[in-house]
C-alpha cells in the first residue's frame, strides 16, 4: 500500500522528467502506428484485391510476420544503422527515429494482415457493384479503404498496443538513454531491476490509463461511424 501511495504521489506531482518519458513514449508509438498504417493498410488492400501465383503463401507469410520477435527486429535494425552497417552514415542509431523505425516494422504486418482480411470481406460484398461501375484497381483500393475506415480502427488499436508495450527492440536501437530515448516500458524494466518500484508502478499506471483512453476513443469513433453509416 505504501508503494502504491508513493506511485500515485509521483504521478500526481507533475514531475517534468516523468512526463517527458510519457511524451516520448507516446510520440514514438503513435508515430510508428501512423507510419505503419499509411504503408500497411494500402498493402493489405492490394493483397486482398489481387490474384497472383503464390498469393496464399504471401498471406500466410504476412500472418506469420504478425508474431515477429521484437529482439530480432531490433538486432536487424541495429546492424543496418550501426557505423559498419549500410545505413550507418545516417546517424540514426540510439535516437528516437531508430525506435520509430523498429516499431514501424513490428506494427506494419499487424495492420496489413488485419486490413487485408477486412478489405477482402468488404470486396466480397461490393465486387459486382464496383465491377459494374467500371472502377479501376487503384480506385477500388481507395473506395474500400474509405468504406472500411471505421472497421480499420481495430487494426490501428492492435498496432498501437504492440508499439506501446514494446521493450526489447527499442532498448537495442535506442540505448535507453536518460532524457533522450528512455520510454515508459524501458524505464519500468530498468527501475524494477533497481528496486525503484514506486516509479515503475507509476509509469505502469500511466501506461494502462493511456491504453484504456485510446481504446475508449476508438470505441467512440466506431460508434459514431456505425450511426453515420445507418
C-alpha positions as CSV (number, residue, x, y, z in Angstrom):
1,X,0.0,0.0,0.0
2,X,2.8,2.4,0.8
3,X,4.5,1.8,-2.6
4,X,1.1,2.3,-4.3
5,X,0.6,5.6,-2.5
6,X,4.1,6.7,-3.4
7,X,3.4,5.8,-7.1
8,X,0.2,7.8,-7.1
9,X,2.0,10.7,-5.4
10,X,4.7,10.6,-8.1
11,X,2.2,10.5,-10.9
12,X,0.2,13.5,-9.5
13,X,3.3,15.5,-8.7
14,X,3.7,16.6,-12.3
15,X,7.4,15.7,-12.3
16,X,8.8,17.0,-15.6
17,X,11.2,14.1,-16.1
18,X,8.4,11.6,-15.6
19,X,6.1,13.3,-18.2
20,X,9.0,13.7,-20.6
21,X,9.3,10.0,-20.6
22,X,5.5,9.7,-21.2
23,X,5.6,12.2,-24.0
24,X,8.5,10.4,-25.8
25,X,6.7,7.1,-25.5
26,X,3.5,8.5,-27.0
27,X,5.4,10.2,-29.8
28,X,7.3,7.1,-30.7
29,X,4.4,4.7,-30.5
30,X,1.9,7.0,-32.3
31,X,4.4,7.9,-35.0
32,X,5.2,4.2,-35.6
33,X,1.5,3.3,-35.7
34,X,0.8,6.2,-38.2
35,X,3.6,5.2,-40.5
36,X,2.6,1.5,-40.3
37,X,-1.0,2.5,-41.1
38,X,0.0,4.6,-44.1
39,X,2.0,1.7,-45.5
40,X,0.2,-1.4,-44.1
41,X,-3.5,-0.5,-44.9
42,X,-2.9,0.0,-48.7
43,X,-0.6,-3.0,-48.8
44,X,-3.3,-5.2,-47.1
45,X,-5.9,-3.9,-49.5
46,X,-3.7,-4.5,-52.5
47,X,-3.2,-8.2,-51.4
48,X,-6.9,-8.5,-50.8
49,X,-7.9,-7.4,-54.2
50,X,-5.1,-9.0,-56.2
51,X,-4.9,-12.5,-57.6
52,X,-1.4,-13.8,-58.5
53,X,0.6,-17.0,-58.2
54,X,1.8,-17.6,-54.7
55,X,-0.8,-15.2,-53.2
56,X,-1.7,-17.7,-50.5
57,X,1.9,-18.0,-49.5
58,X,2.1,-14.2,-49.2
59,X,-1.0,-14.2,-47.0
60,X,0.5,-16.9,-44.8
61,X,3.8,-15.1,-44.5
62,X,2.1,-11.8,-43.7
63,X,0.1,-13.5,-40.9
64,X,3.3,-15.1,-39.6
65,X,5.1,-11.8,-39.5
66,X,2.5,-10.6,-37.0
67,X,4.5,-12.6,-34.5
68,X,7.9,-11.1,-35.3
69,X,10.3,-11.5,-32.4
70,X,11.0,-7.9,-31.3
71,X,14.6,-8.5,-30.3
72,X,15.3,-10.0,-33.7
73,X,13.9,-6.9,-35.4
74,X,15.8,-4.7,-33.0
75,X,19.1,-6.6,-33.9
76,X,18.4,-6.3,-37.6
77,X,17.8,-2.6,-37.4
78,X,20.8,-2.2,-35.2
79,X,23.0,-3.9,-37.8
80,X,21.6,-1.7,-40.5
81,X,22.1,1.6,-38.6
82,X,25.4,0.8,-36.9
83,X,28.5,2.5,-38.1
84,X,29.6,-0.5,-40.0
85,X,26.1,-1.0,-41.4
86,X,24.8,0.1,-44.8
87,X,22.8,3.0,-43.3
88,X,25.4,3.9,-40.6
89,X,26.0,7.3,-42.3
90,X,22.5,8.4,-41.4
91,X,23.4,8.6,-37.7
92,X,20.1,7.3,-36.6
93,X,21.3,4.7,-34.1
94,X,20.4,5.5,-30.4
95,X,17.9,8.1,-31.5
96,X,14.1,8.2,-31.2
97,X,14.0,7.9,-35.0
98,X,15.6,4.5,-34.8
99,X,12.9,3.5,-32.3
100,X,10.2,4.6,-34.6
101,X,11.7,2.6,-37.5
102,X,11.8,-0.5,-35.3
103,X,8.3,-0.2,-34.0
104,X,7.0,0.5,-37.5
105,X,8.5,-2.8,-38.7
106,X,6.8,-4.6,-35.9
107,X,3.4,-2.9,-36.3
108,X,3.2,-2.9,-40.1
109,X,2.5,-6.7,-40.5
110,X,-0.3,-6.5,-37.9
111,X,-2.1,-3.6,-39.6
112,X,-1.5,-5.1,-43.1
113,X,-2.8,-8.5,-42.2
114,X,-5.9,-7.2,-40.4
115,X,-6.6,-4.7,-43.2
116,X,-6.3,-7.5,-45.8
117,X,-9.0,-9.5,-44.0
118,X,-11.3,-6.5,-43.6
119,X,-11.0,-5.4,-47.2
120,X,-11.3,-8.9,-48.5
121,X,-14.6,-9.4,-46.7
122,X,-15.8,-6.0,-48.0
123,X,-14.7,-6.8,-51.5
124,X,-16.9,-9.9,-51.5
125,X,-19.9,-7.7,-50.7
126,X,-19.2,-4.9,-53.2
127,X,-17.4,-6.8,-56.0
128,X,-20.3,-6.9,-58.5
129,X,-21.3,-3.3,-57.8
130,X,-17.8,-1.9,-58.3
131,X,-17.2,-4.1,-61.4
132,X,-20.4,-2.9,-62.9
133,X,-19.4,0.7,-62.3
134,X,-16.0,0.1,-64.1
135,X,-14.0,1.1,-61.0
136,X,-10.3,0.5,-61.7
137,X,-7.8,-1.2,-59.3
138,X,-6.5,2.0,-57.6
139,X,-10.0,3.4,-57.1
140,X,-11.1,0.1,-55.7
141,X,-8.4,0.3,-53.0
142,X,-9.3,3.9,-52.2
143,X,-13.0,3.2,-52.1
144,X,-12.8,0.1,-50.0
145,X,-10.3,1.6,-47.6
146,X,-12.6,4.7,-47.1
147,X,-15.6,2.5,-46.7
148,X,-13.8,0.3,-44.1
149,X,-12.2,3.3,-42.2
150,X,-14.2,2.7,-39.0
151,X,-13.6,-1.1,-39.1
152,X,-9.9,-0.5,-39.6
153,X,-9.8,1.2,-36.2
154,X,-9.4,-2.2,-34.7
155,X,-6.2,-2.8,-36.7
156,X,-4.8,0.5,-35.6
157,X,-5.6,-0.4,-32.0
158,X,-3.8,-3.7,-32.3
159,X,-0.8,-1.9,-33.8
160,X,-0.7,0.8,-31.2
161,X,-0.9,-1.8,-28.4
162,X,2.0,-3.7,-29.9
163,X,4.1,-0.5,-30.2
164,X,3.2,0.9,-26.7
165,X,4.1,-2.4,-25.0
166,X,7.4,-2.8,-26.8
167,X,10.7,-3.1,-24.7
168,X,13.3,-5.3,-26.2
169,X,13.8,-3.9,-29.7
170,X,13.8,-0.2,-28.6
171,X,16.4,-0.9,-25.9
172,X,18.7,-2.3,-28.6
173,X,18.3,0.5,-31.1
174,X,17.6,3.4,-28.7
175,X,20.0,2.5,-25.9
176,X,17.6,3.6,-23.1
177,X,19.4,6.9,-22.8
178,X,18.1,9.0,-19.9
179,X,16.3,12.1,-21.1
180,X,16.6,11.1,-24.8
181,X,15.5,7.6,-25.7
182,X,14.1,6.3,-22.4
183,X,10.4,5.3,-22.7
184,X,7.8,4.2,-20.2
185,X,8.4,0.5,-20.9
186,X,12.2,0.7,-20.8
187,X,12.0,2.8,-17.6
188,X,9.7,0.3,-16.0
189,X,12.1,-2.6,-16.8
190,X,15.1,-0.6,-15.6
191,X,13.5,0.7,-12.4
192,X,12.1,-2.6,-11.5
193,X,15.5,-4.2,-11.7
194,X,16.9,-1.4,-9.5
195,X,14.1,-1.9,-6.9
196,X,12.6,1.5,-7.5
197,X,9.0,0.2,-7.6
198,X,7.1,3.4,-7.0
199,X,8.4,4.9,-10.3
200,X,7.9,1.6,-12.1
201,X,4.3,1.3,-10.8
202,X,3.6,5.0,-11.5
203,X,4.6,4.6,-15.1
204,X,2.7,1.3,-15.3
205,X,-0.5,3.1,-14.2
206,X,0.0,5.9,-16.7
207,X,0.6,3.3,-19.5
208,X,-2.6,1.5,-18.5
209,X,-4.6,4.7,-18.5
210,X,-3.2,5.7,-21.9
211,X,-4.1,2.3,-23.4
212,X,-7.6,2.5,-21.8
213,X,-8.1,6.0,-23.1
214,X,-7.1,5.1,-26.6
215,X,-9.5,2.1,-26.6
216,X,-12.4,4.2,-25.3
217,X,-11.7,6.8,-28.0
218,X,-11.6,4.1,-30.7
219,X,-14.9,2.7,-29.4
220,X,-16.4,6.1,-29.6
221,X,-15.2,6.5,-33.2
222,X,-16.7,3.2,-34.2
223,X,-20.0,4.1,-32.6
224,X,-20.1,7.4,-34.4
225,X,-19.2,5.5,-37.6
226,X,-21.9,3.0,-37.1
227,X,-24.5,5.7,-36.7
228,X,-23.1,7.6,-39.7
229,X,-23.5,4.5,-41.9
230,X,-27.1,3.9,-40.9
